[in-house]
Amino acid sequence: MEFDRQAEAFEALGYRLAALSVDVPERLRAARARIGLRMPLLCDVTREAVKGWDLYNRRERGGIAVPATVVIGADGAIRFCVREGMARRLRASELLAWLAQPWPQQPWREQPGAVPGPRGYWPGWRAWWRALRR
């Protein structure tokens, strides 16, 4: 996984990586070992976080998380969030370049040749309030 290989570059900018899944811990442990991931894999088996963030697809395989990349600042505020497709994902190098910009960063815009479309998702305060209060 490209993001896992770039973990040190993210850490140099002050960010740590983690992945969130609706799968049970046993399944994630097996996948982590099979793929060789080093980043933490977080389990949302109750699907509360992905529902609160509007990243839940209840129509597919009994309910799965929508692929997304989210950057949360040290203060807990979302700095970046983009919903992705199963086949079209944000490249780690693109996100690193965006994060390296002077703050405040401009909203994410698709660059020529970038993988994802410009469909960003910025949850409203009610969605975050529900997700954080559960």
C-alpha positions as CSV (number, residue, x, y, z in Angstrom):
1,M,0.0,0.0,0.0
2,E,1.4,3.3,-1.1
3,F,0.4,5.3,2.0
4,D,2.0,2.7,4.3
5,R,5.3,2.9,2.3
6,Q,5.1,6.7,2.6
7,A,4.5,6.7,6.4
8,E,7.8,8.4,7.3
9,A,7.1,11.2,4.8
10,F,3.8,11.9,6.5
11,E,5.3,11.7,9.9
12,A,8.0,14.3,8.8
13,L,5.1,16.7,8.1
14,G,3.5,15.9,11.5
15,Y,0.8,13.4,10.4
16,R,0.3,9.8,11.4
17,L,-1.5,7.2,9.3
18,A,-4.3,4.9,10.3
19,A,-7.0,3.0,8.3
20,L,-10.6,2.6,9.4
21,S,-12.6,-0.5,8.4
22,V,-16.0,-1.9,9.3
23,D,-14.5,-5.4,9.4
24,V,-14.1,-7.4,12.6
25,P,-10.6,-7.3,14.2
26,E,-9.8,-10.9,13.3
27,R,-10.3,-10.2,9.6
28,L,-8.2,-7.0,9.8
29,R,-5.4,-8.8,11.5
30,A,-5.3,-11.4,8.8
31,A,-5.4,-8.8,6.0
32,R,-2.7,-6.8,7.8
33,A,-0.4,-9.8,7.9
34,R,-1.2,-10.8,4.3
35,I,-0.5,-7.4,2.9
36,G,2.3,-6.5,5.4
37,L,0.8,-3.2,6.6
38,R,2.5,-1.4,9.4
39,M,-0.1,1.4,10.0
40,P,-2.8,0.8,12.7
41,L,-6.0,-0.6,11.4
42,L,-9.0,0.7,13.4
43,C,-12.3,-1.3,13.6
44,D,-15.7,0.3,13.3
45,V,-17.8,-2.8,13.6
46,T,-20.8,-0.9,14.8
47,R,-20.4,1.4,11.8
48,E,-21.0,4.5,14.0
49,A,-18.1,6.5,12.7
50,V,-18.7,5.8,9.0
51,K,-22.4,6.5,9.4
52,G,-21.7,9.7,11.3
53,W,-19.2,10.9,8.6
54,D,-21.7,9.9,5.8
55,L,-19.2,7.3,4.5
56,Y,-21.4,4.3,4.8
57,N,-22.8,2.3,1.8
58,R,-25.6,0.2,3.2
59,R,-26.5,-1.3,-0.2
60,E,-23.3,-3.2,-0.8
61,R,-22.4,-6.5,0.9
62,G,-24.5,-5.9,4.0
63,G,-23.0,-2.4,4.6
64,I,-19.4,-1.3,3.9
65,A,-17.4,1.9,4.3
66,V,-17.1,4.2,1.3
67,P,-13.4,4.5,0.4
68,A,-12.2,7.9,1.5
69,T,-9.1,9.8,2.6
70,V,-9.4,12.0,5.7
71,V,-6.8,14.3,7.3
72,I,-7.6,15.2,10.9
73,G,-5.5,17.9,12.5
74,A,-4.0,17.7,16.0
75,D,-6.9,19.8,17.2
76,G,-9.4,17.2,16.0
77,A,-10.6,19.3,13.1
78,I,-10.9,17.9,9.6
79,R,-8.3,19.4,7.3
80,F,-9.2,17.4,4.2
81,C,-11.7,14.8,3.2
82,V,-12.4,13.2,-0.2
83,R,-14.7,10.3,-1.0
84,E,-13.2,7.9,-3.5
85,G,-14.2,5.1,-5.7
86,M,-13.1,1.5,-5.4
87,A,-10.8,1.8,-8.4
88,R,-9.9,5.5,-8.2
89,R,-7.9,6.5,-5.2
90,L,-5.9,9.5,-4.1
91,R,-2.1,8.9,-4.5
92,A,0.0,9.4,-1.4
93,S,2.4,11.6,-3.3
94,E,-0.5,14.0,-4.2
95,L,-1.7,14.2,-0.6
96,L,1.9,14.8,0.6
97,A,2.3,17.6,-1.8
98,W,-0.9,19.2,-0.6
99,L,0.0,18.8,3.1
100,A,3.4,20.4,2.4
101,Q,1.8,23.6,1.3
102,P,2.0,26.6,3.7
103,W,-1.0,26.8,6.0
104,P,-3.8,27.6,5.4
105,Q,-3.9,25.2,2.6
106,Q,-6.1,25.7,-0.4
107,P,-9.1,23.3,-0.8
108,W,-8.1,20.2,-2.6
109,R,-8.4,20.5,-6.3
110,E,-7.8,17.7,-8.8
111,Q,-4.5,18.2,-10.6
112,P,-4.1,17.1,-14.2
113,G,-3.5,13.3,-14.1
114,A,-4.6,13.0,-10.5
115,V,-6.5,9.8,-9.6
116,P,-9.7,11.0,-7.9
117,G,-12.3,13.3,-9.2
118,P,-12.8,16.6,-7.4
119,R,-15.7,15.3,-5.3
120,G,-14.7,16.4,-1.9
121,Y,-17.0,15.7,1.1
122,W,-16.9,18.2,3.9
123,P,-19.1,17.0,6.8
124,G,-21.3,19.6,8.4
125,W,-21.1,20.3,12.1
126,R,-24.2,18.2,12.8
127,A,-22.6,15.1,11.2
128,W,-19.5,15.5,13.4
129,W,-21.5,16.3,16.5
130,R,-23.5,13.0,16.0
131,A,-20.3,11.0,15.3
132,L,-18.4,12.4,18.3
133,R,-21.2,12.1,20.8
134,R,-22.0,8.4,20.2
